[in-house]
Amino acid sequence: MFIPFCDASAIYTATFALHLFFSMTRLLLTLLLFSGIEIYAFKGLRMSVAAMDPLWRKVILIAFWSSTVIAYGTIVFMMLNWTARHEWQGSRSYSLFNFAIGFFIIAVTTKLIFGTFHMFNDLANGVKWLGQKFFANPPAEPHEKMTRIQFFNQLGLGVAAVWAGSMIYGVTRGKFGYRVLSERIVYPDLPEAFDGVRIVQISDLHLGSFNQAFDDVQPGFDLINSLDADFVFFTGDMVNNFAQEAEPWVDRLAGIQAKQGKFSILGNHDYGDYAMGNQPELKRKSQERLFEIHKEAGFQLLRNENVRIEKDGQSIRILGSENWGLGFHQHGDLAKTMEGVGDEEFKILLSHDPTHWSEQVIGQTNIALTLSGHTHGAQMGVELPQFGIKLSPVSVRYKRWGGLYAEGSQYLYINRGFGFLAFPGRVGMAPEITLIELARA
């Protein structure tokens, strides 16, 4: 059989062309999706305001398209101007990023919600049209102020307005609405000296996102100190990308108090992979500085290592793994983390990504408690534990995303995060400070 010869350049060209084709196809489909949302929502809005005063109708429709221009314009501007080197040099803050992402999400989701109700309106219209075409016309309802079909549009406007208001509150005050969530976990093998030990967990500070809003964040730090913690554990993502984001916060982090110690680990954002992946020297310098910041803030950073904590002649082990997660860089080495640890010792693991627990901890170790973060609870959701309601978009990605989980005698607690990333707010998913009390059965 004759096989035609293909040189490397031809293969590269073909591969590049195929990659470009799929990239352009995804871009086109994305543009069509968002264009469809805008046009369909505008169609519904125009129907809803048709009977209004012409001046107010014009103002509302202009406001609609103005929001579109601002939403997409700021996103494009931010993407064109967001460079790792500028960020490293400190010439750019996250203010533009927060505004662009926040405004875009609020505008698009509000229009999507209204457009969904308008879709029901059109479906109802379609059913009515089919009924009139193939069956006898129903008797008219004279002097009807609002038809059942028009009701969908009006209801959609109301729901969209409530949603937009909730989102605006979330990006202004909701992200600073710190709460304490408490759990008491009982272990028969907990050393008696540690019965009643109080652990405060914080996670996902993402300090760069706050843009030095010290007065708004300080109440959260004060709340931590009010809990009289024996230990404070920080479970990763101190920054978004760069060590310099944490520089202004060192003194405030150092002010966090714990009677027996403060321990920390790294999260996926602390490695700088997302902004400096192709700049290894800058990434190395940023990481080295971040390690120093943990120390200056009074945290003992655990990088695939463990610490023995003694009290009254008894001890427990604090294990700290580097980041390990499905779909992310896996820097964590659990075997190395557990070197020198006795099988009979009571163990607490700090590991940023909760998928580490399901993949390498449960059933494969006897680690009693794992503390994680990472998910943020998607920074939005509905949690009504008294009614058994616990909903968040992040559940599409993570089976376990917030709160306490158990498999046999092994427990996992996932903190929903102290800070925020990308969407600059929290809606129904307040920033969390976790208080865990360990008890001996």
C-alpha positions as CSV (number, residue, x, y, z in Angstrom):
1,M,0.0,0.0,0.0
2,F,1.3,3.5,-0.9
3,I,1.2,6.0,2.0
4,P,1.7,9.6,0.9
5,F,4.5,11.4,2.8
6,C,3.5,14.3,5.0
7,D,6.1,16.5,6.5
8,A,5.9,18.1,10.0
9,S,5.0,21.5,8.7
10,A,1.9,20.2,6.8
11,I,0.8,18.3,9.9
12,Y,1.2,21.4,12.1
13,T,-0.7,23.5,9.6
14,A,-3.5,21.0,9.4
15,T,-3.7,20.8,13.2
16,F,-3.6,24.6,13.6
17,A,-6.4,25.0,11.0
18,L,-8.6,22.4,12.8
19,H,-8.0,24.1,16.2
20,L,-8.8,27.5,14.6
21,F,-12.0,26.0,13.1
22,F,-13.3,24.7,16.4
23,S,-12.3,27.8,18.2
24,M,-14.2,30.0,15.7
25,T,-17.2,27.7,15.9
26,R,-17.4,27.9,19.6
27,L,-17.0,31.7,19.4
28,L,-19.8,31.9,16.8
29,L,-22.1,29.7,18.9
30,T,-21.4,31.8,22.0
31,L,-22.2,35.0,20.1
32,L,-25.4,33.6,18.7
33,L,-26.5,32.5,22.2
34,F,-25.9,35.9,23.8
35,S,-27.4,37.7,20.9
36,G,-30.4,35.5,21.1
37,I,-30.8,36.4,24.8
38,E,-30.6,40.1,24.1
39,I,-33.0,40.1,21.2
40,Y,-35.6,37.9,22.8
41,A,-35.6,39.8,26.0
42,F,-35.9,43.1,24.1
43,K,-38.8,41.7,22.2
44,G,-40.6,40.8,25.4
45,L,-39.8,44.1,27.0
46,R,-41.1,46.1,24.0
47,M,-44.4,44.2,24.3
48,S,-44.6,44.8,28.1
49,V,-44.1,48.6,27.8
50,A,-46.2,49.1,24.6
51,A,-49.0,50.7,26.5
52,M,-46.8,53.1,28.5
53,D,-46.3,56.8,28.0
54,P,-44.1,57.2,24.9
55,L,-41.4,59.1,26.8
56,W,-41.0,56.5,29.5
57,R,-41.2,53.7,26.9
58,K,-38.3,55.3,25.1
59,V,-36.3,55.8,28.3
60,I,-36.7,52.1,29.2
61,L,-35.7,50.8,25.8
62,I,-32.7,53.1,25.7
63,A,-31.7,51.8,29.1
64,F,-32.0,48.2,27.9
65,W,-29.5,48.7,25.1
66,S,-27.3,51.0,27.2
67,S,-26.9,48.1,29.6
68,T,-26.0,45.8,26.7
69,V,-23.3,48.2,25.4
70,I,-21.8,48.6,28.9
71,A,-21.9,44.9,29.7
72,Y,-20.2,43.7,26.5
73,G,-18.0,46.8,26.1
74,T,-16.4,46.6,29.5
75,I,-15.8,42.8,29.0
76,V,-14.0,43.4,25.7
77,F,-12.0,46.3,27.1
78,M,-11.0,44.3,30.1
79,M,-9.9,41.4,28.0
80,L,-7.8,43.6,25.8
81,N,-6.0,45.3,28.6
82,W,-5.6,42.6,31.2
83,T,-2.0,41.4,31.0
84,A,0.0,39.5,33.6
85,R,3.0,41.8,33.3
86,H,1.0,44.9,34.0
87,E,-0.7,43.2,37.0
88,W,2.7,42.1,38.3
89,Q,4.0,45.6,38.1
90,G,1.1,46.8,40.1
91,S,-0.2,49.2,37.5
92,R,-3.7,47.6,37.5
93,S,-6.1,46.6,40.2
94,Y,-9.1,44.3,40.1
95,S,-11.5,47.1,40.1
96,L,-12.1,47.0,36.3
97,F,-12.2,43.2,36.4
98,N,-14.8,43.1,39.2
99,F,-17.0,45.7,37.5
100,A,-16.8,44.1,34.1
101,I,-17.6,40.6,35.4
102,G,-20.2,41.8,37.9
103,F,-22.1,44.1,35.5
104,F,-22.1,41.5,32.7
105,I,-23.4,38.7,34.9
106,I,-26.2,40.9,36.4
107,A,-27.3,42.2,33.0
108,V,-27.2,38.9,31.1
109,T,-28.8,36.8,33.9
110,T,-31.6,39.4,34.4
111,K,-32.4,39.4,30.7
112,L,-32.2,35.6,30.6
113,I,-34.8,35.3,33.5
114,F,-37.2,37.8,31.8
115,G,-36.6,36.1,28.4
116,T,-37.6,32.7,29.9
117,F,-40.9,34.1,31.2
118,H,-41.4,35.7,27.8
119,M,-40.8,32.3,26.2
120,F,-43.7,30.9,28.2
121,N,-45.7,33.9,27.0
122,D,-44.9,33.0,23.4
123,L,-45.7,29.3,24.0
124,A,-49.1,30.2,25.5
125,N,-49.7,32.4,22.4
126,G,-48.8,29.5,20.2
127,V,-51.1,27.1,22.0
128,K,-53.9,29.7,21.7
129,W,-53.3,30.2,18.0
130,L,-53.4,26.5,17.4
131,G,-56.6,26.2,19.3
132,Q,-58.2,29.0,17.3
133,K,-57.0,27.5,14.0
134,F,-58.1,23.9,14.5
135,F,-61.0,24.3,16.9
136,A,-63.9,26.7,17.4
137,N,-63.0,30.1,18.7
138,P,-63.6,30.4,22.4
139,P,-65.9,33.2,23.4
140,A,-64.2,36.5,24.0
141,E,-63.7,37.8,27.5
142,P,-64.8,41.5,27.4
143,H,-63.1,44.2,29.4
144,E,-60.3,41.9,30.5
145,K,-57.6,44.2,32.1
146,M,-54.8,41.6,31.7
147,T,-54.9,38.4,29.7
148,R,-53.4,35.3,31.2
149,I,-50.8,35.4,28.4
150,Q,-49.8,39.0,29.3
151,F,-49.4,37.8,32.9
152,F,-46.3,35.8,32.0
153,N,-44.5,39.0,30.8
154,Q,-45.5,41.0,33.9
155,L,-44.5,38.2,36.2
156,G,-41.2,37.9,34.4
157,L,-40.5,41.6,34.9
158,G,-41.2,41.2,38.6
159,V,-39.0,38.2,39.0
160,A,-36.2,39.7,37.0
161,A,-36.4,42.9,39.0
162,V,-36.1,41.0,42.3
163,W,-33.2,39.0,40.9
164,A,-31.4,42.1,39.8
165,G,-31.9,43.7,43.2
166,S,-30.6,40.7,45.0
167,M,-27.5,40.6,42.7
168,I,-26.8,44.3,43.3
169,Y,-27.1,43.8,47.0
170,G,-24.7,40.9,46.7
171,V,-22.0,42.9,45.0
172,T,-22.4,45.9,47.4
173,R,-23.0,44.5,50.8
174,G,-23.6,40.7,50.6
175,K,-20.0,39.9,50.1
176,F,-19.2,41.5,53.5
177,G,-22.0,39.7,55.4
178,Y,-19.7,37.4,57.3
179,R,-21.4,34.5,59.2
180,V,-20.2,31.8,61.6
181,L,-21.3,28.2,60.9
182,S,-20.7,25.8,63.7
183,E,-20.3,22.0,63.9
184,R,-19.6,19.6,66.7
185,I,-18.0,16.3,65.7
186,V,-17.7,13.4,68.1
187,Y,-14.8,10.9,67.8
188,P,-14.3,7.9,70.2
189,D,-10.5,7.9,69.5
190,L,-9.9,11.6,70.0
191,P,-7.2,12.0,72.6
192,E,-8.7,13.1,75.9
193,A,-6.5,16.2,76.1
194,F,-8.1,17.5,72.9
195,D,-11.7,17.0,74.0
196,G,-13.5,20.3,73.3
197,V,-10.8,21.7,71.1
198,R,-12.1,24.7,69.1
199,I,-11.0,24.9,65.4
200,V,-11.7,28.0,63.3
201,Q,-11.4,27.4,59.6
202,I,-11.2,30.1,56.9
203,S,-10.6,29.6,53.2
204,D,-10.4,31.3,49.9
205,L,-9.5,34.8,51.0
206,H,-8.8,36.0,47.4
207,L,-7.4,39.2,48.9
208,G,-6.8,40.8,45.6
209,S,-10.5,41.0,44.9
210,F,-11.1,43.2,47.9
211,N,-9.1,46.1,46.4
212,Q,-7.9,47.1,49.9
213,A,-11.4,47.5,51.4
214,F,-10.0,47.2,54.9
215,D,-12.9,48.7,56.8
216,D,-15.4,46.4,55.1
217,V,-13.3,43.3,55.7
218,Q,-12.1,43.9,59.2
219,P,-15.4,42.9,60.9
220,G,-14.8,39.5,59.4
221,F,-11.4,39.3,61.1
222,D,-12.9,40.6,64.4
223,L,-15.5,37.8,64.2
224,I,-12.8,35.2,63.9
225,N,-11.0,36.5,67.0
226,S,-14.3,36.5,68.9
227,L,-14.5,32.7,68.6
228,D,-11.7,32.0,71.1
229,A,-10.0,29.5,68.8
230,D,-7.4,26.9,69.8
231,F,-6.4,26.6,66.2
232,V,-7.0,28.6,63.1
233,F,-6.7,26.7,59.8
234,F,-6.5,28.5,56.5
235,T,-7.3,26.1,53.6
236,G,-5.8,27.9,50.6
237,D,-6.3,30.6,47.9
238,M,-4.9,33.6,49.8
239,V,-4.6,35.5,46.5
240,N,-6.1,35.4,43.0
241,N,-2.7,35.3,41.1
242,F,0.1,37.4,42.6
243,A,1.7,37.5,46.0
244,Q,1.6,41.3,45.9
245,E,-2.2,41.1,46.4
246,A,-1.6,40.0,50.0
247,E,1.0,42.6,50.9
248,P,-1.4,45.2,52.3
249,W,-3.1,42.6,54.4
250,V,-0.2,41.1,56.3
251,D,-0.7,43.1,59.5
252,R,-4.4,42.2,59.6
253,L,-3.8,38.5,59.0
254,A,-1.2,38.6,61.7
255,G,-3.8,40.0,64.0
256,I,-5.8,36.8,63.8
257,Q,-5.4,35.0,67.2
258,A,-5.2,31.3,68.0
259,K,-4.1,29.8,71.4
260,Q,-2.3,26.8,70.0
261,G,-1.3,27.8,66.5
262,K,-2.3,29.0,63.0
263,F,-1.7,26.7,60.0
264,S,-2.2,27.1,56.3
265,I,-1.9,25.5,52.9
266,L,-1.9,26.6,49.3
267,G,-4.9,26.6,46.9
268,N,-4.9,26.4,43.2
269,H,-4.7,30.2,42.7
270,D,-1.7,30.5,45.0
271,Y,0.6,29.0,42.4
272,G,0.2,31.8,39.8
273,D,-0.5,29.3,37.0
274,Y,-3.4,31.3,35.6
275,A,-1.5,34.5,35.1
276,M,2.2,33.5,35.0
277,G,2.1,30.1,33.5
278,N,4.4,31.1,30.7
279,Q,6.6,33.3,32.9
280,P,8.4,30.8,35.2
281,E,10.8,33.4,36.8
282,L,8.0,35.8,37.7
283,K,6.0,32.8,39.1
284,R,8.9,31.6,41.2
285,K,9.4,35.1,42.7
286,S,5.7,35.5,43.4
287,Q,5.6,32.1,45.1
288,E,8.6,32.7,47.3
289,R,7.2,36.0,48.4
290,L,3.8,34.4,49.2
291,F,5.6,31.8,51.4
292,E,7.2,34.7,53.3
293,I,3.8,36.4,53.7
294,H,2.3,33.3,55.3
295,K,5.2,33.3,57.8
296,E,4.9,37.1,58.5
297,A,1.2,36.7,59.1
298,G,1.9,34.1,61.7
299,F,0.7,31.0,59.7
300,Q,2.8,27.9,59.5
301,L,2.5,26.9,55.8
302,L,2.4,23.2,55.3
303,R,3.5,21.9,51.9
304,N,3.0,18.2,51.8
305,E,4.1,17.9,55.4
306,N,2.7,17.4,58.9
307,V,3.1,18.8,62.5
308,R,2.7,17.0,65.7
309,I,0.7,18.9,68.3
310,E,1.2,17.9,71.9
311,K,-0.9,18.6,75.0
312,D,-0.8,17.0,78.4
313,G,1.3,14.2,77.1
314,Q,-1.0,13.4,74.2
315,S,-0.9,14.4,70.6
316,I,-2.7,14.8,67.3
317,R,-1.3,15.3,63.8
318,I,-2.0,18.3,61.5
319,L,-1.4,17.3,57.9
320,G,-1.1,19.9,55.1
321,S,-1.3,18.9,51.5
322,E,-0.5,21.1,48.5
323,N,-3.3,21.5,46.1
324,W,-4.7,18.3,44.6
325,G,-8.0,18.3,42.6
326,L,-9.7,16.7,39.7
327,G,-9.2,18.9,36.7
328,F,-6.5,21.0,38.3
329,H,-2.7,20.8,38.7
330,Q,-2.0,18.1,41.3
331,H,0.8,19.3,43.4
332,G,-0.3,17.4,46.5
333,D,1.5,14.3,47.6
334,L,-0.5,12.6,50.3
335,A,2.1,9.9,50.9
336,K,4.7,12.5,51.5
337,T,2.3,14.5,53.7
338,M,1.9,11.5,56.0
339,E,5.5,10.6,56.3
340,G,6.4,9.8,59.9
341,V,2.7,9.7,61.0
342,G,1.7,6.7,63.0
343,D,-1.4,4.7,61.9
344,E,-2.9,5.0,65.4
345,E,-2.5,8.8,65.6
346,F,-5.5,11.1,65.3
347,K,-5.2,13.1,62.1
348,I,-6.6,16.3,60.6
349,L,-5.9,17.0,57.0
350,L,-5.9,20.4,55.3
351,S,-6.5,20.0,51.6
352,H,-7.9,22.8,49.4
353,D,-9.9,20.9,46.9
354,P,-12.6,18.5,48.3
355,T,-12.2,16.0,45.4
356,H,-9.0,15.1,47.1
357,W,-11.0,13.5,49.9
358,S,-13.2,11.4,47.7
359,E,-10.2,10.3,45.5
360,Q,-7.5,9.6,48.0
361,V,-8.6,9.9,51.5
362,I,-11.8,8.0,52.3
363,G,-11.3,4.2,52.4
364,Q,-7.6,4.6,51.7
365,T,-6.5,6.3,54.9
366,N,-7.8,6.7,58.5
367,I,-7.6,10.5,58.4
368,A,-10.4,11.5,60.8
369,L,-11.2,15.0,59.5
370,T,-10.4,16.8,56.3
371,L,-10.9,20.5,55.9
372,S,-11.3,22.0,52.4
373,G,-12.6,25.0,50.5
374,H,-12.3,25.8,46.8
375,T,-16.0,25.7,45.7
376,H,-17.1,29.1,47.2
377,G,-20.6,27.5,47.1
378,A,-20.6,29.3,43.7
379,Q,-21.1,32.5,45.7
380,M,-24.8,32.1,45.1
381,G,-27.5,29.7,46.1
382,V,-30.3,29.0,48.6
383,E,-29.7,27.2,51.9
384,L,-32.6,26.6,54.3
385,P,-31.4,23.7,56.5
386,Q,-34.6,23.7,58.5
387,F,-36.5,22.7,55.4
388,G,-33.7,20.5,54.0
389,I,-33.0,22.9,51.1
390,K,-29.4,23.2,49.9
391,L,-29.1,24.5,46.3
392,S,-26.2,26.0,44.4
393,P,-25.1,26.0,40.8
394,V,-21.8,24.6,41.9
395,S,-23.5,21.2,42.6
396,V,-23.3,20.6,38.8
397,R,-19.5,20.4,39.1
398,Y,-19.1,19.1,42.7
399,K,-21.0,16.4,44.5
400,R,-19.8,17.8,47.8
401,W,-19.5,21.6,47.8
402,G,-20.4,23.1,51.2
403,G,-20.8,22.0,54.8
404,L,-20.2,18.7,56.6
405,Y,-20.0,15.3,54.9
406,A,-19.3,11.8,56.4
407,E,-18.3,8.4,55.1
408,G,-18.2,6.0,58.0
409,S,-16.0,7.6,60.7
410,Q,-14.3,10.0,58.3
411,Y,-15.5,13.5,58.0
412,L,-15.1,16.3,55.4
413,Y,-15.9,19.9,56.0
414,I,-16.0,22.3,53.0
415,N,-15.9,26.0,53.9
416,R,-17.8,28.2,51.4
417,G,-15.1,30.8,51.4
418,F,-14.3,34.2,53.0
419,G,-13.7,36.1,49.8
420,F,-14.9,36.1,46.2
421,L,-13.5,35.6,42.7
422,A,-14.8,36.6,39.3
423,F,-18.4,37.5,40.2
424,P,-17.7,40.3,42.8
425,G,-20.4,39.4,45.2
426,R,-22.4,36.8,47.1
427,V,-26.1,36.1,46.8
428,G,-27.7,33.7,49.3
429,M,-24.2,32.3,50.0
430,A,-22.7,34.6,52.6
431,P,-18.9,34.5,53.3
432,E,-18.2,31.9,55.9
433,I,-16.1,31.5,59.1
434,T,-16.3,27.9,60.3
435,L,-16.2,26.9,64.0
436,I,-15.6,23.2,64.6
437,E,-15.6,21.7,68.1
438,L,-14.1,18.2,68.5
439,A,-15.5,16.1,71.2
440,R,-14.5,12.7,72.6
441,A,-17.3,10.2,72.8
